[in-house]
C-alpha cells in the first residue's frame, strides 16, 4: 500500500508541473503577436537607418 501511495503522489506531483493545453496555446499565440511586432519595428528601424554607419560606441545615428 505504501508503494502505491508513493507512486500516486509522484503522479500527482508530475501532473501539477504540467501546463494546460489551452493555456499553452494562448501563450504561444501571444508570443507570436509580440514577435510580429518586433519584426515590424526592425523593418522600420532599418528603413530609418539609411547610411548603415554607426557613431562611436556602435550607436545608430537616427536621422528622421
Secondary structure as UniProt FT lines:
FT   HELIX           2..16
FT   HELIX           21..48
FT   STRAND          54..55
FT   TURN            56..58
FT   STRAND          59..60
//
